[in-house]
């Protein structure tokens, strides 16, 4: 069908852009030699997972429509490997947002003139354990799909024509005519993989929403605080809060259409126009996670440097009296602007 040919090319283009985006972010982190930083470590693994997932999407798009030996086996196992990577990306996204929230919370406690070294050590240890589990759990969950699926030859038990470009191909209606395939095992594995995908997404989304609400509450406390913070400290806090907001948006934009498609396919297995529209939307979004994550990080980094330079310029060119007057008149402005003005005035006075 022409729709599936279009989906192939959309997936090819978006997967290529995702590979470029995640590779660029990895190269930046390695070049800056910040991959061992507690904040950057989960982002580095998230980007690496996005890179491997993008490569899987790219290979699948290239295989579609070609006559390769054992293509069915390759496509089946590529789908299973891809599921490992996107469940890992779910967990790494949660891990990264959790760390940003903990850093925001730690800065708020330090702002209250309290120090908590044991808490900092505990956070680092929990973060390291979470990174290991984010790689180990998806692999363990997908072992039955690899072992039982290949043993039962489930690559014969699904609609093969579009396997390489669709995340989940439902069991074929002709499966019972294939004596080499165990239809019951393959159908069970299909719904098992679908359940794992939906459960991991929903749990990750719920955790992210909770962290987002907590981070927004902390940021409001920062804005209303009357303590003394430097302009660069406010820039760091603002950018961390932005990342806590934008990474969940990128996460939902990437995987929301795929989740909606899975739910629709469970209720209406036969392909309809709605299915086709969701197939196209999924090809546009699910393959672009590496690109979006790279874009969010690059945009927030640019804002950070711009905000920091602007605050420094403001501190260098204005007198303490003018800064205090600016703070008074800017109370009706955006909270971040008034906060930066106040932080700049205090740093100039000191």
Rosetta blueprint (number, residue, H / E / L):
1 X L
2 X H
3 X H
4 X H
5 X H
6 X H
7 X H
8 X H
9 X H
10 X H
11 X H
12 X H
13 X H
14 X H
15 X H
16 X H
17 X H
18 X H
19 X H
20 X H
21 X H
22 X H
23 X H
24 X H
25 X H
26 X H
27 X H
28 X H
29 X H
30 X H
31 X H
32 X H
33 X L
34 X L
35 X L
36 X L
37 X L
38 X H
39 X H
40 X H
41 X H
42 X H
43 X H
44 X H
45 X H
46 X H
47 X H
48 X H
49 X H
50 X H
51 X H
52 X H
53 X H
54 X H
55 X H
56 X H
57 X H
58 X H
59 X H
60 X H
61 X H
62 X H
63 X H
64 X L
65 X L
66 X L
67 X L
68 X L
69 X L
70 X L
71 X H
72 X H
73 X H
74 X H
75 X H
76 X H
77 X H
78 X H
79 X H
80 X H
81 X H
82 X H
83 X H
84 X H
85 X H
86 X H
87 X H
88 X H
89 X H
90 X H
91 X H
92 X H
93 X H
94 X H
95 X H
96 X H
97 X H
98 X H
99 X H
100 X H
101 X H
102 X H
103 X H
104 X H
105 X H
106 X H
107 X H
108 X H
109 X H
110 X H
111 X H
112 X L
113 X L
114 X L
115 X L
116 X L
117 X H
118 X H
119 X H
120 X H
121 X H
122 X H
123 X H
124 X H
125 X H
126 X H
127 X H
128 X H
129 X H
130 X H
131 X H
132 X H
133 X H
134 X H
135 X H
136 X H
137 X H
138 X H
139 X H
140 X H
141 X H
142 X H
143 X H
144 X H
145 X H
146 X H
147 X H
148 X H
149 X H
150 X H
151 X H
152 X L
153 X L
154 X H
155 X H
156 X H
157 X L
158 X E
159 X L
160 X H
161 X H
162 X H
163 X L
164 X L
165 X L
166 X L
167 X L
168 X L
169 X L
170 X L
171 X E
172 X L
173 X L
174 X L
175 X H
176 X H
177 X H
178 X L
179 X L
180 X L
181 X L
182 X L
183 X H
184 X H
185 X H
186 X H
187 X H
188 X H
189 X H
190 X H
191 X H
192 X H
193 X H
194 X H
195 X H
196 X H
197 X H
198 X H
199 X H
200 X H
201 X H
202 X H
203 X H
204 X H
205 X H
206 X H
207 X H
208 X H
209 X H
210 X H
211 X H
212 X H
213 X H
214 X H
215 X H
216 X H
217 X H
218 X H
219 X H
220 X H
221 X H
222 X H
223 X H
224 X H
225 X L
226 X L
227 X L
228 X L
229 X L
230 X L
231 X H
232 X H
233 X H
234 X H
235 X H
236 X H
237 X H
238 X H
239 X H
240 X H
241 X H
242 X H
243 X H
244 X H
245 X H
246 X H
247 X H
248 X H
249 X H
250 X H
251 X H
252 X H
253 X H
254 X H
255 X H
256 X H
257 X H
258 X H
259 X H
260 X H
261 X H
262 X H
263 X H
264 X H
265 X H
266 X H
267 X H
268 X L
269 X L
270 X L
271 X L
272 X L
273 X H
274 X H
275 X H
276 X H
277 X H
278 X H
279 X H
280 X H
281 X H
282 X H
283 X H
284 X H
285 X H
286 X H
287 X H
288 X H
289 X H
290 X H
291 X H
292 X H
293 X H
294 X H
295 X H
296 X H
297 X H
298 X H
299 X H
300 X H
301 X H
302 X H
303 X H
304 X H
305 X H
306 X H
307 X H
308 X H
309 X H
310 X H
311 X H
312 X H
313 X H
314 X H
315 X H
316 X H
317 X H
318 X L
319 X L
320 X H
321 X H
322 X H
323 X H
324 X H
325 X H
326 X H
327 X H
328 X H
329 X H
330 X H
331 X H
332 X H
333 X L
334 X L
335 X H
336 X H
337 X H
338 X H
339 X H
340 X H
341 X H
342 X H
343 X H
344 X H
345 X H
346 X H
347 X H
348 X H
349 X H
350 X L
